[in-house]
Amino acid sequence: MVFGFFAAFIFGFLGTAMPRMLSARPFRRFEIFPLLIVQTTMVVAFAFDRLVLGDALFLVLLAGFITCIVARLKERQDTPPPGFVLVGFAFASVTSGALTGLILHYVEEPSFFWITLQKLLAYQGFVLLPILGIGPFILPRLFGMESSHNFPESLAVPPGWGRKAALAGITGFLIFASFLLEAAGWMRTGNGLRFLTVLAYLSLELPLRSTARTNALGLCIRLAFAGVLVGFLAVAIWPAYRVALLHFTLVGGFAIVTVVVATRVVFGHSGQLAKLKGRNTWFLASVVLMLIGMTTRISADFLPRVLVSHYIYGALFWSAGLLLWAGFVLPRVLFSEPES
């Protein structure tokens, strides 16, 4: 789910957005297609339970993508948004987590600390940190507001940039600290710290409390961040049900944020942004199906007699929601925004 589904969106978004934000050249086909081939091969390897090969291919994919981004950083004409400090934290997190995971395949009896830390770095940090980093730049647009992370184009660091970058850096360090606490066995403390850190950052940097009228995407983004927070808080209160309750964060939070941002980006880059101002019942229906799938999956661990069937129903509802979303959104990637 993380190295396949979420990684595709993260690499796709950053590969499209970062060159624009840096005023650098876009990715070329000779860079994109090798990354796509590695990504596809990796997913196939995981599907056939070739975990070592899949983890190794992910590291190759990660190294290739970072190489492409570093080349743009060297030729940049603009400074990236300050929240993107957290994107740097995300790549540090997933790189260390993926390397640790590859090593653990060859350790006969790995400790609880390293198993837990590897999962947190590779699977939570890789998704949570980019969402927090990218969110303050793109999501205010869903509420008809200007982003406080959108500074005038400048190769030098503009005034005010450093303060917001420092806040993002502190947030990243606190989230890493929460990972270490949870891996050390302090599950309630770790998730509690993560909950408070994310809540504080969202309150300071995102207009989620705005009373302005918004569209379906704005409504769903509020629900999604509520899901992220509910998952961390629920695990802090009931750690025995950690795996089930984290689906609030994974599906109700990360996944919904992902499809909201992807929808906004695809409609924007295809010159069809005006179509998102309507009701977009199809989008709400797809999100409802995903949330039903999430609820069904969570309930399974509390209803042992129907556990397996609920796992299946949850997966089917999730798949149905995603397929409905894909049917309306993905065809638009074939169209480019008209030149102004």
ZIRA-V508239 format. One record per residue. N is the residue number from 1. RES is the residue in three letters. SS is DSSP state (2 for helix, 1 for strand, 0 for the rest). OMEGA is omega in whole degrees, 0 to 359 (none if undefined). Layout:
((N RES SS OMEGA) (N RES SS OMEGA))
//
This chain:
((1 MET 0 184) (2 VAL 2 182) (3 PHE 2 179) (4 GLY 2 186) (5 PHE 2 185) (6 PHE 2 181) (7 ALA 2 180) (8 ALA 2 180) (9 PHE 2 181) (10 ILE 2 179) (11 PHE 2 180) (12 GLY 2 180) (13 PHE 2 183) (14 LEU 2 179) (15 GLY 2 177) (16 THR 2 189) (17 ALA 2 187) (18 MET 2 178) (19 PRO 2 178) (20 ARG 2 181) (21 MET 2 180) (22 LEU 2 187) (23 SER 0 180) (24 ALA 0 181) (25 ARG 0 178) (26 PRO 0 175) (27 PHE 0 177) (28 ARG 0 181) (29 ARG 2 181) (30 PHE 2 174) (31 GLU 2 185) (32 ILE 2 188) (33 PHE 2 175) (34 PRO 2 177) (35 LEU 2 179) (36 LEU 2 180) (37 ILE 2 179) (38 VAL 2 179) (39 GLN 2 181) (40 THR 2 179) (41 THR 2 178) (42 MET 2 180) (43 VAL 2 178) (44 VAL 2 179) (45 ALA 2 178) (46 PHE 2 180) (47 ALA 2 180) (48 PHE 0 174) (49 ASP 0 175) (50 ARG 0 190) (51 LEU 2 180) (52 VAL 2 178) (53 LEU 2 180) (54 GLY 2 179) (55 ASP 2 179) (56 ALA 2 179) (57 LEU 2 177) (58 PHE 2 178) (59 LEU 2 176) (60 VAL 2 178) (61 LEU 2 181) (62 LEU 2 180) (63 ALA 2 179) (64 GLY 2 181) (65 PHE 2 180) (66 ILE 2 178) (67 THR 2 179) (68 CYS 2 180) (69 ILE 2 180) (70 VAL 2 178) (71 ALA 2 178) (72 ARG 2 179) (73 LEU 2 181) (74 LYS 2 183) (75 GLU 0 185) (76 ARG 0 175) (77 GLN 0 182) (78 ASP 0 179) (79 THR 0 180) (80 PRO 0 178) (81 PRO 0 184) (82 PRO 2 179) (83 GLY 2 181) (84 PHE 2 167) (85 VAL 2 180) (86 LEU 2 174) (87 VAL 2 175) (88 GLY 2 176) (89 PHE 2 181) (90 ALA 2 180) (91 PHE 2 174) (92 ALA 2 181) (93 SER 2 185) (94 VAL 2 178) (95 THR 2 179) (96 SER 2 179) (97 GLY 2 180) (98 ALA 2 177) (99 LEU 2 178) (100 THR 2 179) (101 GLY 2 180) (102 LEU 2 179) (103 ILE 2 183) (104 LEU 2 176) (105 HIS 0 185) (106 TYR 0 177) (107 VAL 0 186) (108 GLU 0 181) (109 GLU 0 180) (110 PRO 0 182) (111 SER 0 178) (112 PHE 2 182) (113 PHE 2 185) (114 TRP 2 177) (115 ILE 2 182) (116 THR 2 181) (117 LEU 2 179) (118 GLN 2 180) (119 LYS 2 181) (120 LEU 2 181) (121 LEU 2 187) (122 ALA 2 189) (123 TYR 2 177) (124 GLN 2 184) (125 GLY 2 183) (126 PHE 2 181) (127 VAL 2 183) (128 LEU 2 186) (129 LEU 2 175) (130 PRO 2 178) (131 ILE 2 179) (132 LEU 2 182) (133 GLY 2 183) (134 ILE 2 186) (135 GLY 2 183) (136 PRO 2 180) (137 PHE 2 188) (138 ILE 2 190) (139 LEU 2 176) (140 PRO 2 179) (141 ARG 2 179) (142 LEU 2 180) (143 PHE 2 179) (144 GLY 0 183) (145 MET 0 174) (146 GLU 0 179) (147 SER 0 176) (148 SER 0 177) (149 HIS 0 180) (150 ASN 0 182) (151 PHE 0 176) (152 PRO 0 181) (153 GLU 0 182) (154 SER 0 177) (155 LEU 0 175) (156 ALA 0 180) (157 VAL 0 183) (158 PRO 0 177) (159 PRO 0 180) (160 GLY 0 181) (161 TRP 2 185) (162 GLY 2 181) (163 ARG 2 180) (164 LYS 2 177) (165 ALA 2 178) (166 ALA 2 177) (167 LEU 2 178) (168 ALA 2 179) (169 GLY 2 177) (170 ILE 2 178) (171 THR 2 179) (172 GLY 2 180) (173 PHE 2 179) (174 LEU 2 178) (175 ILE 2 175) (176 PHE 2 178) (177 ALA 2 179) (178 SER 2 176) (179 PHE 2 181) (180 LEU 2 179) (181 LEU 2 180) (182 GLU 2 180) (183 ALA 2 179) (184 ALA 0 178) (185 GLY 0 179) (186 TRP 0 188) (187 MET 2 180) (188 ARG 2 181) (189 THR 2 180) (190 GLY 2 180) (191 ASN 2 176) (192 GLY 2 177) (193 LEU 2 179) (194 ARG 2 178) (195 PHE 2 183) (196 LEU 2 180) (197 THR 2 180) (198 VAL 2 179) (199 LEU 2 181) (200 ALA 2 182) (201 TYR 2 179) (202 LEU 2 181) (203 SER 2 183) (204 LEU 2 192) (205 GLU 2 182) (206 LEU 0 183) (207 PRO 0 185) (208 LEU 0 179) (209 ARG 0 180) (210 SER 0 179) (211 THR 0 180) (212 ALA 0 177) (213 ARG 0 182) (214 THR 0 182) (215 ASN 0 182) (216 ALA 2 181) (217 LEU 2 178) (218 GLY 2 177) (219 LEU 2 184) (220 CYS 2 179) (221 ILE 2 175) (222 ARG 2 178) (223 LEU 2 183) (224 ALA 2 180) (225 PHE 2 172) (226 ALA 2 178) (227 GLY 2 178) (228 VAL 2 183) (229 LEU 2 180) (230 VAL 2 179) (231 GLY 2 180) (232 PHE 2 181) (233 LEU 2 181) (234 ALA 2 179) (235 VAL 2 178) (236 ALA 2 181) (237 ILE 2 182) (238 TRP 0 185) (239 PRO 2 180) (240 ALA 2 180) (241 TYR 2 187) (242 ARG 2 185) (243 VAL 2 181) (244 ALA 2 187) (245 LEU 2 179) (246 LEU 2 176) (247 HIS 2 170) (248 PHE 2 181) (249 THR 2 186) (250 LEU 2 185) (251 VAL 2 182) (252 GLY 2 181) (253 GLY 2 185) (254 PHE 2 185) (255 ALA 2 181) (256 ILE 2 175) (257 VAL 2 182) (258 THR 2 183) (259 VAL 2 177) (260 VAL 2 181) (261 VAL 2 180) (262 ALA 2 179) (263 THR 2 180) (264 ARG 2 182) (265 VAL 2 183) (266 VAL 2 179) (267 PHE 2 179) (268 GLY 2 183) (269 HIS 2 177) (270 SER 0 178) (271 GLY 0 184) (272 GLN 0 185) (273 LEU 2 181) (274 ALA 2 182) (275 LYS 2 179) (276 LEU 2 181) (277 LYS 2 180) (278 GLY 0 181) (279 ARG 0 181) (280 ASN 0 181) (281 THR 2 179) (282 TRP 2 180) (283 PHE 2 178) (284 LEU 2 180) (285 ALA 2 180) (286 SER 2 179) (287 VAL 2 178) (288 VAL 2 178) (289 LEU 2 178) (290 MET 2 181) (291 LEU 2 174) (292 ILE 2 176) (293 GLY 2 178) (294 MET 2 181) (295 THR 2 179) (296 THR 2 179) (297 ARG 2 180) (298 ILE 2 182) (299 SER 2 183) (300 ALA 2 183) (301 ASP 0 177) (302 PHE 0 181) (303 LEU 0 188) (304 PRO 2 183) (305 ARG 2 181) (306 VAL 2 186) (307 LEU 2 185) (308 VAL 2 181) (309 SER 2 178) (310 HIS 2 174) (311 TYR 2 182) (312 ILE 2 180) (313 TYR 2 179) (314 GLY 2 180) (315 ALA 2 181) (316 LEU 2 179) (317 PHE 2 178) (318 TRP 2 181) (319 SER 2 180) (320 ALA 2 179) (321 GLY 2 182) (322 LEU 2 178) (323 LEU 2 177) (324 LEU 2 178) (325 TRP 2 183) (326 ALA 2 181) (327 GLY 2 181) (328 PHE 2 189) (329 VAL 2 190) (330 LEU 2 177) (331 PRO 2 182) (332 ARG 2 177) (333 VAL 2 179) (334 LEU 2 181) (335 PHE 0 179) (336 SER 0 180) (337 GLU 0 180) (338 PRO 0 178) (339 GLU 0 179) (340 SER 0 none))
//
